[in-house]
Structure formats: structure tokens, C-alpha cells
């Protein structure tokens, strides 16, 4: 029997194009994360300044201070988040609580629909 050499016929995939797209997407995501984190930090600082200017005993000042802290925490989370970890966390949450996830998604859809309809 005669053996046919097929090593030269094996197709080689050029992955450089996909790697370039992947690195471009990663840099775009990093830029977006940085921008969102910066905006959240500036909003937190502005809120903290407004709370400092208001009457320290007023409940509005306390709420503004708490909201400032939440925005600061959100900014830290956004700047440190890993997209693949977020994806796996969401998938785990959906698998463990599908009913609650559907309710939250429905409520968010209704809220967005109401906000966008008003404009």
C-alpha cells in the first residue's frame, strides 16, 4: 500500500486577525471601564461636596453622604471588574434563581420603557 503524505495539505488558520480584534476589544473595554469609573468618582465627589455644604443634621445630608459612598464603591468595582468573572457570576445567579432573575429583568425593562417613552 502506498501512503500519501498529507502534511502539506493541512490548512493552517491565520489567527493574527482575531488576536488583533481581541486586543482592540480589550483596549476599548478598558477605556470604557476607566471612563465609567472616572464619571462615578466625580459624581461621588460632587455629592460629597454638596453634602458637606448642607446642614450636617439634615437627613438629606446623610443620604447624600451614603449615596456618595455607594458611588465610590461602584467606581472601584467597575475599575477592578473582570468581564469573564462578571459573566460567570451572572450565569450562576440565573441558574440558581431563574424566577427572581426574570422578575428583575422584567422590572428593568418596564422602567427603561417608561423612561424612554417619556422622551
C-alpha positions as a printed Julia matrix, in Angstrom:
119×3 Matrix{Float64}:
   0.0    0.0    0.0
   1.13   3.47  -0.79
   0.93   6.14   1.91
   0.0    9.65   0.93
   1.78  12.47   2.69
  -0.94  14.9    3.82
   1.2   17.14   6.0
   1.45  19.76   3.27
  -2.33  19.71   2.79
  -3.22  20.56   6.36
  -4.83  24.02   6.45
  -3.24  26.49   8.79
  -5.52  29.1   10.25
  -4.28  32.63  10.41
  -5.31  33.8   13.88
  -3.48  37.11  13.81
  -6.59  38.93  12.61
  -8.64  37.54  15.51
  -5.92  38.32  18.02
  -5.78  41.92  16.78
  -9.56  42.21  17.1
  -9.44  40.7   20.58
  -6.76  43.12  21.77
  -8.65  46.05  20.22
 -11.82  44.98  22.01
  -9.91  44.61  25.28
  -8.42  48.1   24.98
 -11.85  49.53  24.12
 -13.32  47.78  27.16
 -10.52  49.11  29.37
 -11.11  52.64  28.08
 -14.85  52.3   28.71
 -14.24  50.95  32.22
 -11.88  53.82  33.01
 -14.33  56.4   31.68
 -17.25  55.0   33.68
 -15.14  54.72  36.84
 -13.96  58.32  36.45
 -17.52  59.58  35.98
 -18.72  57.65  39.03
 -15.84  59.01  41.13
 -16.53  62.58  40.03
 -20.24  62.16  40.82
 -19.34  60.76  44.24
 -17.02  63.71  44.93
 -19.63  66.23  43.81
 -22.24  64.61  46.02
 -19.85  64.55  48.95
 -19.12  68.27  48.49
 -22.84  69.09  48.35
 -23.41  67.04  51.49
 -20.59  68.9   53.25
 -22.14  72.26  52.31
 -25.59  71.3   53.57
 -26.75  71.26  57.18
 -24.93  68.32  58.84
 -28.05  67.34  60.82
 -30.37  67.21  57.83
 -31.47  63.8   56.57
 -30.67  64.88  53.02
 -27.05  65.36  54.0
 -26.93  61.85  55.46
 -28.49  60.33  52.33
 -26.13  62.26  50.08
 -23.17  61.02  52.09
 -24.38  57.41  51.83
 -25.01  57.78  48.11
 -21.53  59.22  47.69
 -20.09  56.15  49.38
 -22.11  53.84  47.14
 -20.94  55.68  44.04
 -17.34  55.45  45.21
 -17.73  51.7   45.79
 -19.33  51.32  42.36
 -16.4   53.18  40.79
 -13.94  50.85  42.49
 -15.92  47.8   41.35
 -16.08  48.98  37.75
 -12.37  49.76  37.6
 -11.43  46.36  39.05
 -14.04  44.16  37.35
 -13.12  41.22  35.15
 -15.7   40.72  32.34
 -15.36  36.93  32.32
 -15.89  36.8   36.09
 -18.97  39.01  35.8
 -20.35  36.76  33.07
 -19.86  33.63  35.16
 -21.42  35.33  38.22
 -24.49  36.31  36.2
 -24.81  32.82  34.73
 -24.58  31.27  38.19
 -27.2   33.71  39.53
 -29.6   32.98  36.66
 -29.2   29.22  37.13
 -29.77  29.36  40.88
 -32.7   31.85  40.83
 -34.39  31.89  37.4
 -37.72  33.28  38.64
 -36.2   36.19  40.51
 -33.92  36.93  37.56
 -36.91  37.09  35.21
 -38.74  39.43  37.59
 -35.73  41.74  37.86
 -35.22  41.74  34.08
 -38.93  42.45  33.53
 -38.95  45.29  36.04
 -35.82  46.79  34.47
 -37.43  46.53  31.02
 -40.59  48.26  32.21
 -38.58  51.01  33.87
 -36.44  51.59  30.77
 -39.53  51.52  28.57
 -41.23  54.13  30.73
 -38.14  56.35  30.75
 -37.63  56.13  27.01
 -41.31  56.63  26.2
 -41.37  59.99  28.0
 -38.71  61.49  25.74
